[in-house]
Amino acid sequence: MQHKQETVPVQAHVAMVPSPGMGHLIPLVELANRLVLHHYIRVTFIIPDDGSPMKPHKQLLESLQEMISTVFLPPVNFEDLPDNVKMETRFELSMRRSLHAFRDSLKVLVESESTTGDQLVALVVDLFGGYVQCCERIWCAAVHFLHFNYYGIVVYFSLA
């Protein structure tokens, strides 16, 4: 007697955009794994390139399950910035300067709905996520995913 394995059709699709850096990517990877495992939601990471080494990012993202895909945005140009610019400034500028490439990637995801049957239902961004204004054009929810460790929460509430 053969057992048929029932597959659940994917219906929802979420795009996730971490700020540059592994500390921003790893919590979103954990969230993506849970969305796939518990809700069978397909996830696409859209990764901005601030010029930092991308090899660790690629290794992590390539090790994920097949319902999690990745789009790497082209590197942004920082030649106009002084050498001593703060890391936070680079993060913010990398997000801002890759906005055009991000919009193009998001457009491809939305257009692929007709072939995959998945509907882009949310865009998840973290702390430096300046891409939420793109959601208004494609009618999907924008979600800010803020992750803190215990020490960060204590500091946050002590300053409040």
N, C-alpha and C positions, 0 to 999 in steps of 0.2 A: 504494500500500500504506500503510495507516494503522498507525502505531505506537501501541500502548496504553501509557500511562505507568502503571506499577504504583505504587500507593500503599501504604505500609506502615501497617497499623492501629496507632493509638496504644494502648498497653496500660498504660503507667506514667504516673503523675502525681506531681509533686513540688511541694510548697508551700514557698516561701522567704519568710523574714521578716527583712528587714534592720533594724538599729537605725536611728534617725533620723540623717539626714545622707547626703550624696552619697558621701562616702568609704566608707560602709558598703554603699551600694547598688551602686556600680559593680563591685566584685569579684563580687558575686552575679549581676549581669547577665551578666558574662563567663562565669561558671559555667553559668548558664541557657542561654546561647547554645550552649555546647559540649554540654550535655545534649540539646538539641534537634537540633543538627547531627549529632552523632556517634551518638546513641542513640535519637533520635526519641521523647524523653520530653517530655510536656507539662508546662509550669511555670506556676504561679500565684504571683505576688508578693502578699503581704498586707502593706500598708504602714501602719504606725502613724503617727498625726499628732500631733506634739508642739507644734504651733502655729507651727513655722518655715515659711517660704515653700515651698509644694509645687509651684510652677510648673516649676522645673528637673526635679524628679522626674517629673512628668507628661509633660514633653516627652521625656525619655529613654525612659520606659516606653511611650509611644505610638509610638515609632520602632522598636520591636522587632517581630520576626516574629510571625505570628498564633498560633503555638503557645505564646506567652508572654502570659498575661493578668494583669490587675491588679485587686486589690480594695483600695480605700482605706478604712481604718477611720475612724470619726468622731473629730474632735479631742477631746483630753482637756482637762479643766479644771485649771488651775494657779493659780486665784485664792487658794488657801490658802497658797501658797509666798511667801517673801520675794523681793524683786526681785533680790537678789544671790546666788541659789541657783546652785550649780555646774552646768555643762552636763551633766556625767555624771549628776548627780542627776535632772535633767530627763529625760534619756534613760531611765534606769531606771524612773522614775515613769511616763513615758509608756507604756512597755511593760507595766508592772504595772496601770495604770489602764485600759488598753484590753483587758485580758484577756477580759472578758465579750464584747465585740464580736469579738475574735479567735476565741473558741470558737464563736460563732454562724457566723462565716465558714467556719471549718473544718468545721462540721457541714454547711453547704450544699455544700461540696466533696465530702464523703463521701457525702452523699445523691445528688449528681449522678452518682455512679458508675454507677447503674442506667441512666441515659439516655445517658451518653457512652461507657460501656464501659471507661473508664479507672479504674485503681485507685490511690488515693493511697498511695504506698509510702514516702514520706519527708517529713519536715519539716526544712528546713535553716534554721538560725538562726545569727547571728553573735555577737559578743562579749557583747552585752547581752541575748541571747535567753532570756528567762525563760519561754518558752512550751512548753518541752520536756515538761513534765508532762502536757500535753494529749494527747500521743502514746499514752500508756498506754490511754486510753479508746477510741482508734480503731484500735489495733493497727498503727501504722506506725512506722518507724524515726525516731529523732531524731538529727540530725547537727549538730554545732557546726562551722561553717566559719570558721576563723580565718585571716585574711590579714594578712601583714606585708610591709613593704618591707625591703630589705636592711639599712637602718639599724636598724629595729626588731628584726630578728633578732639583730644584733650586740649591741644593748643587752640584749635578753632573755638571751642566753647569757653575757654578761659579769656579769649580776646573779645568775645561777643558781649 
